[in-house]
Amino acid sequence: MFTRSIAGLATIVALALAPARADEVKPQTPLSVKGARIISVEEAKGLLDRKAASFFDTRSPLNFGKGHLPGATLIAYKEKSEYVPDFDAKQDSFDIARLPADKGATIVLHSDGPSGWKSYKATVVSVRAGYRNVLWMRDGYSGWTAKGLPVEQ
């Protein structure tokens, strides 16, 4: 009986520690976006403090509700496309009309962090739509909270 319990526990531990299937693992997002600039969490905080940009959170409404940057607007990016730099945006959904009408306005897009493809894709789509001052906070919400910066619920 004891041996079976140990064997069962070993199986559970092995399954918990086993790597996820390849299709469940998101690769890191690219390190650049043509037509946009990646900014650090510190740069984003400075822009927020000076009210020098509009912030857009591309995560799901559920994650946004758990906490978000002060004053950020939710524009959830719904993705079905692959996690590749040349993704097919036609497979996805992003309400670009919710961005400022002024295509010269400074906008900051973010999602979860370096594996947050939603904000990468929203950044690409925004640049393609003609926005000229697109900033991508690649370290995202996880980078923001890791620095102990304020959030809203």
FENRAMO-V209360 format. One record per residue. SS is DSSP state (H for helix, E for strand, C for the rest). PHI is phi as a letter, one per 30 degrees, with the letter a starting at -180 (none if undefined). PSI is psi in whole degrees, 0 to 359 (* if undefined). Layout:
ss->SS phi->PHI psi->PSI
ss->SS phi->PHI psi->PSI
This chain:
ss->C phi->none psi->310
ss->H phi->d psi->320
ss->H phi->d psi->319
ss->H phi->d psi->322
ss->H phi->d psi->319
ss->H phi->d psi->317
ss->H phi->d psi->319
ss->H phi->d psi->319
ss->H phi->d psi->319
ss->H phi->d psi->321
ss->H phi->d psi->317
ss->H phi->d psi->315
ss->H phi->d psi->317
ss->H phi->d psi->318
ss->H phi->d psi->321
ss->H phi->d psi->327
ss->H phi->c psi->351
ss->C phi->d psi->144
ss->C phi->d psi->149
ss->C phi->d psi->160
ss->C phi->d psi->151
ss->H phi->e psi->325
ss->H phi->d psi->354
ss->H phi->c psi->350
ss->C phi->c psi->123
ss->C phi->d psi->130
ss->C phi->d psi->162
ss->C phi->d psi->149
ss->C phi->d psi->161
ss->C phi->e psi->161
ss->C phi->c psi->4
ss->C phi->a psi->160
ss->C phi->b psi->120
ss->C phi->d psi->127
ss->C phi->i psi->358
ss->E phi->b psi->169
ss->E phi->b psi->136
ss->E phi->d psi->134
ss->C phi->b psi->155
ss->C phi->d psi->167
ss->H phi->d psi->320
ss->H phi->d psi->318
ss->H phi->d psi->318
ss->H phi->d psi->318
ss->H phi->d psi->318
ss->H phi->d psi->317
ss->H phi->d psi->319
ss->H phi->d psi->314
ss->H phi->d psi->322
ss->H phi->d psi->357
ss->C phi->h psi->42
ss->C phi->c psi->5
ss->C phi->a psi->161
ss->E phi->c psi->136
ss->E phi->c psi->134
ss->E phi->b psi->124
ss->E phi->c psi->123
ss->C phi->c psi->8
ss->C phi->d psi->179
ss->C phi->d psi->157
ss->H phi->e psi->325
ss->H phi->d psi->310
ss->H phi->d psi->322
ss->H phi->e psi->318
ss->H phi->d psi->336
ss->H phi->d psi->341
ss->C phi->l psi->143
ss->E phi->a psi->167
ss->E phi->d psi->144
ss->C phi->e psi->126
ss->C phi->i psi->0
ss->C phi->d psi->149
ss->E phi->c psi->134
ss->E phi->d psi->124
ss->C phi->b psi->88
ss->C phi->d psi->130
ss->C phi->c psi->118
ss->E phi->c psi->112
ss->C phi->c psi->139
ss->C phi->b psi->347
ss->C phi->d psi->167
ss->C phi->d psi->160
ss->C phi->d psi->70
ss->C phi->b psi->152
ss->C phi->e psi->324
ss->C phi->c psi->47
ss->C phi->e psi->161
ss->C phi->c psi->98
ss->H phi->d psi->339
ss->H phi->d psi->340
ss->H phi->d psi->347
ss->C phi->c psi->176
ss->E phi->b psi->125
ss->C phi->b psi->121
ss->C phi->d psi->80
ss->H phi->e psi->335
ss->H phi->d psi->345
ss->H phi->d psi->352
ss->C phi->d psi->164
ss->C phi->e psi->147
ss->C phi->d psi->328
ss->C phi->d psi->109
ss->C phi->d psi->354
ss->C phi->c psi->357
ss->C phi->d psi->147
ss->E phi->d psi->122
ss->E phi->b psi->143
ss->E phi->c psi->124
ss->E phi->c psi->142
ss->E phi->a psi->163
ss->C phi->b psi->231
ss->C phi->d psi->316
ss->C phi->l psi->202
ss->C phi->e psi->339
ss->C phi->c psi->14
ss->C phi->d psi->84
ss->H phi->d psi->336
ss->H phi->e psi->314
ss->H phi->d psi->325
ss->H phi->e psi->310
ss->H phi->d psi->320
ss->H phi->d psi->324
ss->H phi->d psi->312
ss->H phi->d psi->313
ss->H phi->d psi->320
ss->H phi->d psi->317
ss->H phi->d psi->315
ss->H phi->d psi->331
ss->C phi->d psi->358
ss->C phi->j psi->4
ss->C phi->d psi->135
ss->C phi->c psi->343
ss->E phi->b psi->64
ss->E phi->c psi->124
ss->E phi->c psi->137
ss->E phi->c psi->116
ss->C phi->d psi->87
ss->C phi->d psi->325
ss->C phi->d psi->347
ss->H phi->h psi->199
ss->H phi->d psi->323
ss->H phi->d psi->322
ss->H phi->d psi->322
ss->H phi->d psi->309
ss->H phi->d psi->330
ss->H phi->d psi->333
ss->C phi->d psi->0
ss->C phi->i psi->23
ss->C phi->d psi->157
ss->C phi->d psi->148
ss->E phi->b psi->161
ss->E phi->c psi->154
ss->C phi->c psi->*
